[in-house]
Amino acid sequence: MSTTPAPAPAPTQIRREKVPPPPEFSGADGKVQAKEWIEKLGLYFAKVQPANDEERITTALYRLLGEAYRFMGPLLEKAGNGEPLGTWADFKRQILNQYAKKTDKEIAEKEIKAFYGNDGKKKVEANFFTYCSKFRTLGRLSEIDGTTLLREFKEVLPEKVRDHVAILTQVTPAAIPSDWDKYVDLCLELYKIAYPEKLDGSIFKETKEKKEEKKEKPKESAPTKAQSKGKDK
């Protein structure tokens, strides 16, 4: 009599087994910052789907070390006694109030000012691509209104990019985005057209270097033939 094979595990069970545990958190001086830790816990919970806030908080308590573990001592005692632990929202608030010194938004609001005006122009001259990457990141984190970001970005644009934007505005006005983020993308493309000599990289860089080395290598003089010491016949 044949036996019925065991059913294969459900796809959701397979996925859950592959979810790595959230990182450990030890406080302000730890490797992981408070905001990052809370966010990674959120990602973990989205995958494993805990039943309630009690499970969320208990999981988080297991990941505490050092000073953060001691700080949450009263809650750990409640967990050990089987008492209610409160809500996940309250737990997050306690951690962030204690360990998140400044939010990314507050830091970005301060740092982005160095990308305005003359300071911004200097950064643009040094490397436009790097400037755009950092300006975009700070702009998103700071949550400053798009009108301000667009105005400040236009002020620091390289001259040739300004010219290309002006021409495009006259020929195809609809191609100029009003969203500051998309405007940055447009200017990056125009910069590649306006300043092709500033694009880094070379497909044949290695071959080119070898050729240059070959050119610089001194030529060896051919050995002279020894003159015959015998008498001519």
Secondary structure, 3 states (H helix, E strand, C coil): CCCCCCCCCCHHHHHHHHCCCCCCECCCCCCCCHHHHHHHHHHHHHHHCCCCHHHHHHHHHHCECHHHHHHCHHHHHHHHHCCCCCCHHHHHHHHHHHHCCCCHHHHHHHHHHHHCHHHHHHHHHHCHHHHHHHHHHHHHHHCCCHHHHHHHHHHCCCHHHHHHHHHHHHHCHHHCCCCHHHHHHHHHHHHHHHCHHHCCCCCCHHHHHHHHHHHHCCCCCCCCCCCCCCCCC
